[in-house]
Amino acid sequence: MTEANSSGPSPLGDAFHVFDTTLRDGAQREGINLTVADKLTIARHLDEFGVGFIEGGWPGANPRDTEFFARAQQELELSNAQLVAFGATRRAGGSAADDPQLAALVASGAPVVTLVAKSHDRHVELALRTTLDENLEMIRDSVRHLRAQGRRVFIDCEHFFDGYRANREYALAVVRTAHEAGTDVVVLCDTNGGTLPGRVHEIVADVLAQTGARIGIHAQDDSGCAVANTLAAVEAGATHVQCTANGYGERVGNANLFPVVAALELKLDRRVLPAGRLAEMTRISHAIAEVVNLAPSTHQPYVGVSAFAHKAGLHASAIKVDPDLYQHIDPELVGNTMRMLVSDMAGRASVELKGKELGYDLSADRDLVGRIVARIKEQESAGYTYEAADASFELLLRDEVSGRRERFFTLESWRAIVEQTPAGEAVNEATVKLVAKGERLVATGEGNGPVDALDRALRIALERIYPQLAKLELVDYKVRILEGRHGTGSETRVLVETSDGAGAWSTVGVASNVIAASWQALDDAYTYGLLRAGMDPQV
């Protein structure tokens, strides 16, 4: 990490700031618990993406953040971002020079410090239990002290929009005090997330006109408007945006870094990232999701796997003519891809486009496309879903194109047994009988459940003939009970996700018995895995 007295400007200059607070505010999300190693990894991803500032946490407030800043000085080499330490103004009645919390901020080595300050009069009186004038002096004294220590200072005006509505003159006085003391950016915080975009625009414009300060925006998403509020503030004149990766944060979250940056670059024509970094956005989003151990949101704007997925036949027909007819941007600009979903809503255009995506040109054979569409509709009426099982769809497509069932083995029978022992333990055993490459195979496996036992038996039977199967791993398993179609009867749908270490694919099975449905999904998963490995079907 660059020392405070030698930190350089962002490669893009200082005219506009993208400030990320994932490591501090984002870490307050329920279910996120970052280690120091996690925080260092996320910081590297954010720097690679090209943000200008990374708020690392509150040194001195807890041992983890103190350790993070200590390790960052030795281990973190930042190319684009400056590290920011977060803290509060000095205590009421004290002196900034003697405040241990401010001393910890200086000792962190971070070249930039963000101080949170009260800007709502009721919070000053009820939470800080001090006077309005003393709160202004706390801001003034703290900023001047840190500036004298060579630190750049940003002020987060907590509850600013609520405070502005309650006492406009005092909220403005907080901004003026911070600005006149030497604060570089005064950040207006919609801490409770209740302000709407039109009001944000109006208030930011008024603050700029009344104070002359450089203004930033920090928006929570409690009203579902954090991204819109951030962009409204920018359009009103704010030049500093605070966001978190994937919108992580307390309660329902913060302004999401990725749609904010994409909108700034692609919609408002503002260059806020180094050249070429926007195309890394989807990868960075998913990489950070992996570090925090949360599944990437499939429907997140710009970077979600469904962000450019098209299902309805009418949309597909238009996309076949011109993808821009149903897409607001080219997904490749943000590192994403267009996907065609195949379902009972699919028409010929959907199937042709999906086939093309998978490497099959179906445009010349209308009869073939018609058969595929009819089979999809028939299968989905029985409970199958191919929009979530691309591998099963590709196998269906291959079968129709070749006119035969392409498989590496044929099933004679399978059997699964669950036995309860006197000790109360469940023993799960499965036996499969197969034919592969002309050889009859019988194998038995035990597992944590009947499906796991079936999977193990299938591996035992086939791995000698197909050693490529040793790389396959079942990474997800979902069961859904479908609505009954015959009185009280019901069907079970199973979705299986499998990985070979280089990629993952999903398969589907449907039956009245969950184990039978699981067998169908496993059969497709192993068949597709062998195709990926370059094997030719033998039977």
Secondary structure, DSSP 8 states (H G I E B T S, - for coil): ---GGG----TT-SSSEEEE-TTTTGGGSTT----HHHHHHHHHHHHHHT-SEEEEE-BTTBHHHHHHHHHHHHH---SS-EEEEEEE---TTS-GGG-HHHHHHHHT--SEEEEEEE-SHHHIIIII-S-HHHHHHHHHHHHHHHHHTT-EEEEEEETHHHHHHH-HHHHHHHHHHHHHHT-SEEEEEETT----HHHHHHHHHHHHHHH---EEEEEB-TTS-HHHHHHHHHHHT--EEEEBGGG--STT-B-BHHHHHHIIIIIS----S-TT-GGGHHHHHHHHHHHHT----TT-TTTSTTTTEE-SHHHHHHHHH-GGGG-SS-GGGGT---EE--STT--HHHHHHHHHHTT---TT-HHHHHHHHHHHHHHHHTT--STT-HHHHHHHHHHHHHTS---S-EEEEEEEEEEE-TTS-EEEEEEEEEEETTEEEEEEEEESSHHHHHHHHHHHHHTTT-GGGGG-EEEEEEEEE---SSTT---EEEEEEEE-SS-EEEEEEEESSHHHHHHHHHHHHHHHHHHHTT-----
